[in-house]
Every structure is written in C-alpha cells, then in structure tokens.
Amino acid sequence: MIKLEGATKLVRIKGFTKAIINDVSFVIPRGKSVGLLGRNGAGKSTLLQIIAGTLELDQGRVIRNGKISWPLGFQGGFQGNLSGEQNVRFVARIYGVDTEELVAYVADFAELGEFYRAPVGTYSSGMKARLAFGVSMGVKFDYYLVDEITAVGDTNFKRKSQQVFKERLRGSDVIMVSHSASSLRDYCQTGIVLEDGKLTYYDNLEDAISAHESNMKRPRT
C-alpha cells in the first residue's frame, strides 16, 4: 500500500506558483497495477518521483508499505563521475541485496561491455536507460514505477526487457505513466487520473482512460 496524507507539491511555472498536487489524501492499493493519466505538465512524473522518495513534498507525507523502485524512465539518480558498476554497487548497499549478484546481473542484462566500468557521465542517454532498467530488474520490488520507458535498445534487447519485466510483475505491481493507452492496457488493470492537482482512482482502467479523454476536451484551467 502507498498512502498520501495531505500531500501538496508546488512548482514554479512561468513566474507563477502552482500546486500540481493539492492537499491530496489518497491510497494506492496493493494487488493491481495502475495506469497514471493526466495532461502534459499535470505532474505525473513529479508524482512518481514523490512516491519513489526522490522528490520531497511541500506539505503532507507519503506512507510506503513495500519496496518501491525509482521511476524506470528516470536516470537522474546516477553519479556521473562513478562507473556503471560502481553505481550498481551503491544501489545494492542501499537496498540490502547481494552486491556481487547484482553487479553480475546488470553486467549481463544491460549489455554495456567495457562501458560498464566507464564513468556514467560518458554514457549516451540510451546507455543510461539500459543501466537503469537493468538495475531495476535486478532488484525485486513490490512496486515498479515506470515513466514512459519500459524497454530500450535494439529489437532483441527490447524483447528481452519486456519478457523480464512481465516476469517481475507476476509478484509485483506497476504504477505506469504513458501517453499510449495500448501500453497501459498491456500492463495495468486500474487507473488514476491527475487533473487540477487532484487524484481520482478508477477500479477499471477503461473508465480512467475515458475520464482522461473527457478532461482533454475541456479547456485547461
């Protein structure tokens, strides 16, 4: 279970302060994967970072029961002056998993070759994404947070990534942000719509998609 209590997050947009999450009290139940929908700029990626704990609220708190991944599409947590392997060792210590097992798993999964021991600051965005995805698949989480990216690389790498990800979801849930309704339908059963700083939960994903599409027909406030 993930619970928000009186959660508020403020951002500065074009000189104005706006609450993209406004005094929200909300429970995301365990046992069903969730698609997170909302307009561009509504705060979906920000909400994922708040759930992950990589971004703080301005008010309120988040209660997390279970092990939660960082957003899979988010690569900002890596230290650029450390190698990929050193970053993996750091993650292993944080999450209390076997360091050598995780290092070996990511080396095999991410297919970075000699770059695995090169500073992450020298990586392309695709290489960082492969490293991030590999680390995420190497640590078993109760919740996987996905921000648009579920697989990167060539066709074979994408196929492998999707297969491993679906295997992980047999015992875990996903909270996924995507502009693709078909991607959400592939992974999610329920939905949350973020609109005007408020969250609305739908037990049926199709209802969430319909609500979001209706919101998109209205002028933005």
ChimeraX attribute file (.defattr): number of C-alpha atoms within 10 A of each C-alpha:
attribute: neighborCount
match mode: 1-to-1
recipient: residues
	/A:1	13
	/A:2	16
	/A:3	18
	/A:4	19
	/A:5	15
	/A:6	16
	/A:7	19
	/A:8	21
	/A:9	22
	/A:10	16
	/A:11	15
	/A:12	10
	/A:13	9
	/A:14	7
	/A:15	7
	/A:16	8
	/A:17	10
	/A:18	15
	/A:19	17
	/A:20	22
	/A:21	26
	/A:22	17
	/A:23	17
	/A:24	19
	/A:25	16
	/A:26	17
	/A:27	14
	/A:28	17
	/A:29	12
	/A:30	16
	/A:31	14
	/A:32	18
	/A:33	23
	/A:34	28
	/A:35	27
	/A:36	30
	/A:37	28
	/A:38	24
	/A:39	17
	/A:40	9
	/A:41	10
	/A:42	19
	/A:43	21
	/A:44	23
	/A:45	22
	/A:46	18
	/A:47	20
	/A:48	24
	/A:49	19
	/A:50	20
	/A:51	25
	/A:52	20
	/A:53	15
	/A:54	13
	/A:55	13
	/A:56	17
	/A:57	17
	/A:58	13
	/A:59	15
	/A:60	15
	/A:61	18
	/A:62	20
	/A:63	12
	/A:64	15
	/A:65	12
	/A:66	12
	/A:67	14
	/A:68	20
	/A:69	24
	/A:70	23
	/A:71	28
	/A:72	24
	/A:73	20
	/A:74	20
	/A:75	16
	/A:76	11
	/A:77	12
	/A:78	20
	/A:79	15
	/A:80	15
	/A:81	13
	/A:82	16
	/A:83	20
	/A:84	30
	/A:85	21
	/A:86	19
	/A:87	23
	/A:88	26
	/A:89	18
	/A:90	16
	/A:91	20
	/A:92	20
	/A:93	11
	/A:94	9
	/A:95	14
	/A:96	10
	/A:97	15
	/A:98	12
	/A:99	16
	/A:100	11
	/A:101	13
	/A:102	21
	/A:103	23
	/A:104	13
	/A:105	16
	/A:106	25
	/A:107	22
	/A:108	12
	/A:109	20
	/A:110	22
	/A:111	16
	/A:112	18
	/A:113	10
	/A:114	9
	/A:115	16
	/A:116	22
	/A:117	15
	/A:118	18
	/A:119	17
	/A:120	23
	/A:121	15
	/A:122	13
	/A:123	18
	/A:124	10
	/A:125	12
	/A:126	11
	/A:127	20
	/A:128	23
	/A:129	22
	/A:130	25
	/A:131	27
	/A:132	26
	/A:133	26
	/A:134	24
	/A:135	25
	/A:136	20
	/A:137	22
	/A:138	21
	/A:139	20
	/A:140	18
	/A:141	21
	/A:142	20
	/A:143	25
	/A:144	25
	/A:145	27
	/A:146	23
	/A:147	21
	/A:148	18
	/A:149	15
	/A:150	18
	/A:151	20
	/A:152	19
	/A:153	15
	/A:154	8
	/A:155	10
	/A:156	9
	/A:157	16
	/A:158	14
	/A:159	14
	/A:160	12
	/A:161	22
	/A:162	14
	/A:163	12
	/A:164	15
	/A:165	20
	/A:166	13
	/A:167	12
	/A:168	20
	/A:169	18
	/A:170	8
	/A:171	12
	/A:172	20
	/A:173	22
	/A:174	25
	/A:175	24
	/A:176	29
	/A:177	26
	/A:178	19
	/A:179	15
	/A:180	10
	/A:181	14
	/A:182	10
	/A:183	15
	/A:184	25
	/A:185	15
	/A:186	9
	/A:187	19
	/A:188	20
	/A:189	18
	/A:190	22
	/A:191	28
	/A:192	27
	/A:193	24
	/A:194	22
	/A:195	21
	/A:196	17
	/A:197	18
	/A:198	18
	/A:199	18
	/A:200	14
	/A:201	19
	/A:202	18
	/A:203	13
	/A:204	14
	/A:205	22
	/A:206	16
	/A:207	16
	/A:208	22
	/A:209	23
	/A:210	11
	/A:211	18
	/A:212	20
	/A:213	14
	/A:214	10
	/A:215	16
	/A:216	13
	/A:217	8
	/A:218	8
	/A:219	6
	/A:220	9
	/A:221	5
